[in-house]
């Protein structure tokens, strides 16, 4: 049984970059960098089979002259001759995933096509009637293993719990109950990073000399920000890994000196994180760590930030979101704007570089942009990111504003394009966001 797992290309749609002033364009995100952690976990689940992971993002970063997607997929199919092709999918890459599946079916209709990831979890019905034979929502590594085992044995897929089959334009739920698994603890699967040796040189962020990888210390998030899809993906639940498994994984990644915690919010259980960094220091694990940390955590618990810094924390991504308390309340952020300023002070006191992120509502006018620019200028950070408040399918925010959405091109759902009508002319709105990217201290991009 041969399995090909594919990480699709990233969407090129970026109207902030398109309309930004030329001097701002070097600082605006053009791509998210990092290995496909989910696919590596799935590869680990089926390691007893002939598994290939192919990172198309890494491939196009490695060689921009790589053939177009359809030609490249055809070449991969000829080379690996898979029985199963699985694709991990986020919203902005939905169209590319279907294109991959179409090429697969043209090559050999008998190849089983499997869709998984965030978008299938939150927008299952989008796959009805498509060329995805099987759709697996949720944490699917163990379910995927059951699917592969069933196909290998020639068993009927209708009796593999937890999957949906595309039958005559409809998604049919299979029989049986999904076995209970604790994917963050007892059933945790160590990602098999050996699959990514070909692209390791592309996993460098900004001007870093060293490649970075992701690890997660938890799944889900107890906070319920309206624009976020993480907590909805896990239905509000939060799962914590063990310190032992974290240390074991960190020790296994000598080829990655830079480690980015992939948690939606790294510091939820402060006791756990404090003990983890005690152990990192004790074991003399030398890594450069990057984390997502809420401003209120840093503002109210500076002592834990100090410990992180001693253990190797060098960069923090902090969702400031807004400079206005009324907007933060509307987003259910649960943290006032004053926490942003105190968090900056705490991080800088510990020589931690801050990437502060703001989200821009579509109703912003020139006065709003001026006020945000003045606030960001007074509270500068080394890195800064300014993106569009986007109603991602599956979020509370999407339900609140779905009647106002005017652009349903999924490729634009990556936070760099407004999909709702803007108060300012469309190009001017994105141009004003582009100007904001100049308000920061550093000259690097992360």
C-alpha positions as CSV (number, residue, x, y, z in Angstrom):
1,X,0.0,0.0,0.0
2,X,1.6,3.3,-1.1
3,X,0.4,6.6,0.4
4,X,1.2,10.1,-0.9
5,X,0.5,13.0,1.5
6,X,0.5,16.4,0.0
7,X,0.8,19.9,1.5
8,X,-0.8,22.2,-1.2
9,X,0.7,25.5,-2.5
10,X,-0.2,28.7,-0.6
11,X,-2.6,31.2,-2.1
12,X,-0.9,34.1,-3.9
13,X,-3.9,36.5,-3.3
14,X,-2.5,39.5,-1.3
15,X,-4.2,42.8,-1.9
16,X,-2.4,44.4,1.0
17,X,0.9,43.7,-0.8
18,X,-0.6,44.7,-4.2
19,X,-1.7,48.2,-3.1
20,X,1.0,48.9,-0.5
21,X,3.6,51.7,-1.1
22,X,6.8,50.3,-2.6
23,X,8.8,51.0,0.6
24,X,6.4,48.9,2.7
25,X,6.3,45.9,0.4
26,X,9.6,44.3,1.6
27,X,8.1,43.9,5.1
28,X,4.6,42.5,4.2
29,X,4.1,38.8,4.6
30,X,4.2,37.0,1.3
31,X,4.1,33.5,2.8
32,X,3.7,31.5,6.0
33,X,6.8,29.4,6.6
34,X,6.9,26.1,8.5
35,X,6.7,22.4,8.0
36,X,3.3,20.7,7.7
37,X,3.0,19.3,11.2
38,X,-0.3,17.7,10.7
39,X,0.9,15.6,7.7
40,X,4.0,14.5,9.6
41,X,1.7,13.2,12.4
42,X,-0.4,11.3,9.9
43,X,2.8,9.9,8.3
44,X,3.8,8.7,11.7
45,X,0.4,7.0,12.1
46,X,0.9,4.9,9.0
47,X,4.6,4.5,9.2
48,X,4.3,0.7,8.6
49,X,3.2,1.5,5.0
50,X,5.1,3.0,2.1
51,X,4.5,6.7,2.9
52,X,5.7,9.8,1.1
53,X,5.1,13.4,2.3
54,X,5.5,16.1,-0.4
55,X,5.5,19.8,0.7
56,X,4.5,21.8,-2.4
57,X,5.0,25.1,-0.5
58,X,8.6,24.0,0.2
59,X,9.0,22.8,-3.4
60,X,8.0,26.2,-4.9
61,X,10.2,28.0,-2.3
62,X,13.1,25.7,-3.1
63,X,12.8,26.3,-6.9
64,X,10.4,29.0,-8.2
65,X,10.8,27.4,-11.6
66,X,9.0,24.3,-10.5
67,X,6.4,23.2,-13.0
68,X,2.7,24.3,-12.7
69,X,0.6,22.5,-10.1
70,X,-1.1,20.1,-12.5
71,X,2.2,19.1,-14.2
72,X,4.0,18.6,-10.9
73,X,1.2,16.4,-9.4
74,X,1.3,14.3,-12.6
75,X,5.0,13.9,-12.2
76,X,4.6,12.9,-8.5
77,X,1.9,10.3,-9.4
78,X,4.1,8.8,-12.1
79,X,7.1,8.6,-9.7
80,X,5.3,7.2,-6.6
81,X,2.3,5.4,-8.0
82,X,0.2,5.8,-4.8
83,X,-2.9,3.9,-3.9
84,X,-4.0,6.7,-1.6
85,X,-3.5,10.5,-1.9
86,X,-4.2,12.6,1.1
87,X,-4.2,16.5,1.2
88,X,-4.3,18.7,4.2
89,X,-6.5,21.8,3.6
90,X,-7.0,25.3,4.9
91,X,-9.6,27.6,3.4
92,X,-7.4,29.6,1.2
93,X,-6.0,26.4,-0.3
94,X,-9.3,24.7,-0.9
95,X,-9.3,25.3,-4.7
96,X,-5.7,24.0,-5.0
97,X,-6.7,20.8,-3.1
98,X,-9.5,20.1,-5.5
99,X,-7.2,20.7,-8.5
100,X,-4.8,18.1,-7.0
101,X,-7.6,15.6,-6.6
102,X,-8.8,16.2,-10.2
103,X,-5.3,15.5,-11.5
104,X,-5.1,12.3,-9.4
105,X,-8.4,11.1,-10.8
106,X,-7.4,11.8,-14.4
107,X,-4.2,9.9,-13.8
108,X,-6.0,6.9,-12.2
109,X,-9.6,6.9,-11.1
110,X,-8.9,4.0,-8.7
111,X,-6.6,6.1,-6.4
112,X,-8.4,6.9,-3.2
113,X,-8.4,10.7,-2.5
114,X,-8.7,11.8,1.1
115,X,-9.3,15.4,2.4
116,X,-8.4,16.4,5.9
117,X,-7.4,19.5,7.9
118,X,-9.0,22.6,9.2
119,X,-11.3,23.4,6.3
120,X,-12.9,19.9,6.1
121,X,-13.4,20.1,9.9
122,X,-15.2,23.4,9.8
123,X,-16.8,23.3,6.3
124,X,-17.5,19.7,5.7
125,X,-20.3,20.2,3.2
126,X,-18.0,22.1,0.8
127,X,-16.6,18.7,-0.2
128,X,-20.0,17.2,-1.2
129,X,-19.9,16.2,-4.9
130,X,-16.2,16.9,-5.3
131,X,-13.4,14.6,-6.4
132,X,-12.5,13.9,-2.7
133,X,-13.5,10.3,-2.2
134,X,-13.2,10.5,1.6
135,X,-13.4,13.5,4.0
136,X,-12.1,13.2,7.5
137,X,-12.9,16.1,9.9
138,X,-11.2,16.7,13.2
139,X,-8.0,15.1,14.5
140,X,-7.7,12.4,11.9
141,X,-4.3,10.7,12.2
142,X,-5.7,7.6,14.0
143,X,-8.8,7.6,11.8
144,X,-6.7,7.8,8.7
145,X,-4.7,4.8,9.9
146,X,-8.0,2.8,10.3
147,X,-8.9,3.9,6.7
148,X,-5.6,2.7,5.3
149,X,-5.9,-0.6,7.2
150,X,-9.4,-1.2,5.8
151,X,-8.4,-0.4,2.3
152,X,-5.3,-2.6,2.6
153,X,-7.4,-5.5,3.8
154,X,-10.1,-4.9,1.1
155,X,-12.7,-4.1,3.8
156,X,-15.7,-1.9,3.1
157,X,-14.9,1.8,3.9
158,X,-18.5,2.2,5.1
159,X,-17.5,0.5,8.4
160,X,-14.6,2.8,9.1
161,X,-15.9,5.2,11.9
162,X,-15.3,8.9,11.6
163,X,-15.1,9.4,7.9
164,X,-17.5,10.7,5.2
165,X,-17.8,9.1,1.8
166,X,-18.7,11.0,-1.3
167,X,-21.5,9.1,-2.9
168,X,-23.6,10.5,-5.8
169,X,-22.9,14.1,-4.9
170,X,-23.6,13.6,-1.2
171,X,-21.5,13.0,1.9
172,X,-22.5,9.9,3.7
173,X,-21.3,9.3,7.3
174,X,-19.9,5.9,7.9
175,X,-21.1,3.4,10.5
176,X,-19.8,3.0,14.0
177,X,-18.5,5.3,16.8
178,X,-15.1,6.9,16.6
179,X,-12.7,5.2,19.1
180,X,-11.8,7.6,22.0
181,X,-8.2,8.8,21.6
182,X,-6.2,11.3,23.6
183,X,-4.1,12.8,20.8
184,X,-2.3,15.2,23.1
185,X,-1.4,12.6,25.7
186,X,-1.7,8.8,25.7
187,X,-2.2,8.6,21.9
188,X,0.2,11.3,21.0
189,X,2.1,10.6,17.8
190,X,5.6,12.0,17.3
191,X,5.7,13.8,13.9
192,X,8.1,12.1,11.5
193,X,10.2,15.0,10.4
194,X,12.6,12.9,8.3
195,X,10.1,13.3,5.4
196,X,11.1,17.0,5.1
197,X,14.8,16.7,4.6
198,X,14.5,17.9,1.0
199,X,12.9,21.3,2.0
200,X,14.6,22.0,5.3
201,X,16.6,24.9,3.8
202,X,13.3,26.7,3.0
203,X,12.0,26.6,6.6
204,X,14.0,29.7,7.6
205,X,12.1,32.8,8.9
206,X,13.3,36.3,7.9
207,X,17.1,36.6,8.1
208,X,17.6,33.6,10.3
209,X,20.5,31.3,9.4
210,X,18.7,28.3,10.9
211,X,15.6,26.4,9.9
212,X,12.6,26.3,12.2
213,X,10.0,23.7,12.9
214,X,6.7,23.6,14.8
215,X,5.9,21.7,17.9
216,X,2.6,21.9,19.8
217,X,2.3,21.7,23.6
218,X,-1.5,21.8,23.5
219,X,-4.5,21.5,21.2
220,X,-7.5,23.8,21.2
221,X,-8.0,27.0,23.2
222,X,-10.2,27.9,26.1
223,X,-10.6,31.5,24.9
224,X,-13.4,32.3,22.4
225,X,-12.3,35.2,20.2
226,X,-15.0,35.6,17.5
227,X,-12.6,35.8,14.6
228,X,-10.6,32.6,15.5
229,X,-11.2,29.1,14.1
230,X,-9.0,27.2,16.5
231,X,-11.4,26.9,19.4
232,X,-14.3,26.2,17.1
233,X,-12.2,23.4,15.5
234,X,-11.9,21.8,18.9
235,X,-15.4,22.8,20.0
236,X,-14.0,24.9,22.9
237,X,-12.0,22.0,24.4
238,X,-8.3,22.3,25.4
239,X,-5.9,19.4,25.5
240,X,-2.4,19.6,27.2
241,X,0.6,17.4,26.4
242,X,2.9,15.9,29.0
243,X,6.2,17.5,29.9
244,X,8.0,14.1,29.3
245,X,6.8,13.9,25.7
246,X,7.7,17.5,25.1
247,X,11.2,17.0,26.3
248,X,11.6,13.9,24.3
249,X,10.5,15.6,21.1
250,X,12.7,18.7,21.7
251,X,15.7,16.4,22.1
252,X,15.0,14.7,18.8
253,X,15.2,17.8,16.7
254,X,18.9,18.6,16.5
255,X,18.5,19.7,12.8
256,X,16.1,22.5,13.9
257,X,17.8,25.0,16.2
258,X,14.7,27.2,16.0
259,X,11.4,25.9,17.4
260,X,8.0,27.6,17.0
261,X,5.3,26.6,19.4
262,X,2.3,25.9,17.2
263,X,-0.3,26.4,19.9
264,X,-3.1,28.8,19.4
265,X,-2.1,30.2,22.7
266,X,1.1,28.8,24.3
267,X,0.5,29.9,27.8
268,X,-2.8,28.6,29.1
269,X,-1.7,26.3,31.8
270,X,1.0,28.5,33.4
271,X,2.1,25.8,35.9
272,X,2.7,23.3,33.0
273,X,4.7,25.9,31.0
274,X,6.7,26.8,34.1
275,X,7.6,23.2,34.8
276,X,8.4,22.6,31.1
277,X,10.9,25.4,31.1
278,X,12.4,24.2,34.4
279,X,13.0,20.9,32.7
280,X,14.4,22.6,29.5
281,X,16.9,24.4,31.7
282,X,17.7,21.3,33.7
283,X,18.2,19.2,30.5
284,X,20.3,22.0,29.0
285,X,18.2,22.0,25.8
286,X,19.5,24.9,23.7
287,X,16.9,26.2,21.3
288,X,15.7,29.5,20.1
289,X,12.0,29.5,20.9
290,X,9.1,31.4,19.3
291,X,5.7,31.5,21.0
292,X,2.3,33.0,20.7
293,X,1.6,34.7,24.0
294,X,-1.4,36.8,24.9
295,X,-0.7,40.3,26.1
296,X,-2.6,39.9,29.3
297,X,-0.5,36.9,30.3
298,X,2.7,38.9,29.9
299,X,1.3,42.0,31.6
300,X,0.0,40.1,34.6
301,X,2.6,37.4,35.0
302,X,6.0,38.9,34.1
303,X,7.8,36.3,36.2
304,X,6.9,33.5,33.8
305,X,8.1,35.5,30.8
306,X,11.5,36.0,32.6
307,X,11.8,32.2,33.0
308,X,10.9,31.6,29.3
309,X,13.7,34.1,28.3
310,X,16.2,32.2,30.4
311,X,15.1,29.0,28.6
312,X,15.6,30.4,25.1
313,X,12.5,32.4,24.2
314,X,13.6,35.0,21.8
315,X,10.5,36.0,19.7
316,X,6.9,36.4,20.7
317,X,3.9,36.7,18.4
318,X,1.3,38.8,20.3
319,X,-2.2,39.4,19.1
320,X,-2.8,43.0,20.0
321,X,-5.8,42.9,17.6
322,X,-6.9,46.5,18.3
323,X,-6.0,49.7,20.2
324,X,-9.6,50.2,21.2
325,X,-11.3,48.5,24.1
326,X,-14.7,48.5,22.5
327,X,-13.3,46.6,19.5
328,X,-11.5,44.1,21.7
329,X,-14.8,43.5,23.6
330,X,-16.6,42.9,20.4
331,X,-14.0,40.3,19.4
332,X,-14.4,38.6,22.9
333,X,-10.6,39.1,23.3
334,X,-10.9,39.3,27.1
335,X,-7.9,41.7,27.4
336,X,-7.9,45.5,27.4
337,X,-5.7,47.6,25.2
338,X,-3.6,48.7,28.1
339,X,-2.3,45.1,28.4
340,X,-0.6,45.5,25.0
341,X,1.5,48.4,26.3
342,X,2.5,46.6,29.5
343,X,3.2,43.4,27.6
344,X,5.6,45.2,25.3
345,X,7.5,46.5,28.3
346,X,7.7,43.1,29.9
347,X,8.9,41.4,26.7
348,X,11.5,44.1,26.0
349,X,12.8,44.0,29.6
350,X,13.6,40.3,28.9
351,X,15.2,41.0,25.5
352,X,12.4,39.2,23.7
353,X,11.5,40.6,20.3
354,X,7.8,41.2,19.8
355,X,5.8,40.6,16.7
356,X,2.6,42.6,17.4
357,X,-0.4,41.8,15.2
358,X,-3.4,44.1,14.5
359,X,-6.6,43.2,12.6
360,X,-8.3,45.9,10.6
361,X,-12.1,46.0,10.3
362,X,-13.5,46.7,6.8
363,X,-15.4,49.8,8.1
364,X,-12.2,51.7,9.0
365,X,-12.0,55.2,7.5
366,X,-9.1,57.5,7.3
367,X,-9.6,58.8,10.8
368,X,-9.4,55.2,12.1
369,X,-6.2,54.5,10.3
370,X,-4.7,57.7,11.6
371,X,-5.6,56.8,15.1
372,X,-4.2,53.3,14.8
373,X,-1.0,54.6,13.2
374,X,-0.5,57.1,16.1
375,X,-1.1,54.3,18.7
376,X,1.3,51.9,16.9
377,X,3.9,54.6,16.6
378,X,3.8,55.3,20.3
379,X,3.9,51.6,21.1
380,X,6.4,50.3,18.5
381,X,7.6,46.7,18.4
382,X,10.5,45.1,16.5
383,X,8.1,43.4,14.1
384,X,4.5,44.4,13.4
385,X,1.8,42.8,11.3
386,X,-1.4,44.4,10.1
387,X,-4.0,42.2,8.4
388,X,-7.7,42.3,7.5
389,X,-10.3,41.2,10.0
390,X,-11.6,38.3,7.9
391,X,-14.8,36.2,8.5
392,X,-13.2,32.8,8.2
393,X,-15.8,30.1,7.5
394,X,-16.6,28.2,10.7
395,X,-16.0,31.1,13.1
396,X,-18.5,33.1,15.1
397,X,-17.5,36.2,13.2
398,X,-18.5,34.5,9.9
399,X,-22.0,33.8,11.3
400,X,-22.3,37.4,12.5
401,X,-21.4,39.0,9.1
402,X,-22.1,36.3,6.5
403,X,-24.9,38.5,4.9
404,X,-22.3,41.2,4.3
405,X,-19.8,39.1,2.5
406,X,-19.4,40.0,-1.2
407,X,-16.4,37.9,-2.2
408,X,-16.6,34.1,-1.9
409,X,-13.3,33.3,-3.6
410,X,-11.7,31.1,-1.0
411,X,-8.2,32.0,-2.2
412,X,-8.7,35.4,-0.7
413,X,-9.5,34.1,2.8
414,X,-5.9,34.4,4.2
415,X,-6.3,37.8,6.1
416,X,-4.7,39.9,3.3
417,X,-7.9,40.6,1.3
418,X,-11.1,42.2,2.4
419,X,-14.1,39.9,1.4
420,X,-16.6,42.5,2.6
421,X,-17.4,45.9,1.3
422,X,-15.0,48.5,2.6
423,X,-15.9,52.0,3.8
424,X,-12.9,53.4,1.8
425,X,-12.5,52.6,-1.8
426,X,-11.2,49.0,-2.0
427,X,-7.7,49.8,-3.2
428,X,-7.3,52.7,-0.8
429,X,-8.3,50.5,2.2
430,X,-5.6,47.9,1.4
431,X,-3.1,50.7,0.6
432,X,-3.7,52.2,4.1
433,X,-3.1,48.8,5.7
434,X,0.1,48.5,3.7
435,X,1.3,51.8,5.0
436,X,1.0,50.6,8.6
437,X,3.5,47.8,8.0
438,X,6.2,50.5,8.1
439,X,5.4,51.3,11.7
440,X,7.9,49.1,13.6
441,X,11.5,49.1,15.0
442,X,13.1,46.3,13.0
443,X,14.0,45.6,9.4
444,X,13.3,41.9,9.3
445,X,10.1,40.1,8.6
446,X,8.7,37.1,10.5
